[in-house]
Amino acid sequence: MAKAGDKSGTKGKKGLKRKATAEEPQEAAVAEDGATGSGVQPPKTAAFPPGFSISEIKNKQRRHLMFTRWKQQQRKEKLAIKKKLKKEREALGDKAPPKPIPKTIDNQRVHDETIVDPNDEEVAYDEATDEFASYFNRQTSPKILITTSDRPHGRTVRLCEQLSTVIPNSHVYYRRGLALKKIIPQCISRDFTDLIVINEDRKTPNGLILSHLPSGPTAHFKMSSVRLRKEIKRRGKDPTEHVPEIILNNFTTRLGHSVGRMFASLFPHNPQFIGRQVATFHNQRDYIFFRFHRYIFKSEKKVGIQELGPRFTLKLRSLQKGTFDSKYGEYEWVHKVCALFFEEPFISFQKYRMRRKLCTLSFECLYLVFLTSTSLKEPISDKVFGSDD
């Protein structure tokens, strides 16, 4: 009987503890209501002490809650500082100091020495005598053939069809297992000025080859972030048959000039402004972003844009002289891993270590080839690049 009484007593104590814990938040809420009702606010304490670290909290839910509170506190402090600065600038008026320029990846990059002045005489002479001079002199009109790799899937075929609605006077033909060296002479005989080949891997487009006919050059791009029209949210209606305008941004280097002229030669000279359609090639950090928009006049002062699609991102892999020739072609520019290691000033430590290893391995291989060539008294060019035989 005594044991049963002890058990009932312990149960009663547990019940009292549970009631007490349940009543504590209610009493705290009543106390807060009383304090606010009487007009006396409780003293504000620091939410986070100086040595407090959220990562030390082991409970995941508690840690997440404290992190959100910390973010809210940081946001409030930032907003208060911004309001204070705004009031100070309004009080000073014209005597206010200029706004500081924010640091971004673009304005903190190392200056590229290959950026050219558009008014340079040497650049003007090169452009007047290059392969695109006949187009810019309005002696030829663009006619483009669009094709795919062998046995394309539905996504790649749809991308080709949508590209044909973006680029005027373009025709889509299926590959049918033909090699590019056989396709190019047929294109030249039928007066095509450009050839676009879209490659795919695992049913998704991953590459684009652009070859200017009849004498080149040929550019090979890596394609990523492909979005078809149905995959774009809040898209507009299908594009009309009007000739669109073309915008080329940040093609300022020697290489950028040649690539930008390749894209410009795909579109006719006289755009039809009635259609209000714009094709944009935006170069940023060596990535080329393609967008196709229609602009809408909301009023005399306000203009809106509406994306029509498709959209994709390109990165140049190689630029080759002449038409497509993977075996004996002469390359003007080839993307290299070591060049990336030296060009990007802001990279993570893991990328830094990986690229450093790749560069050291490539330099070691070249050094070994140099040693063998000197011992055998053979030219190093035959060892690295292969002989003409």
Disulfide bonds with the S-S distance in Angstrom:
none
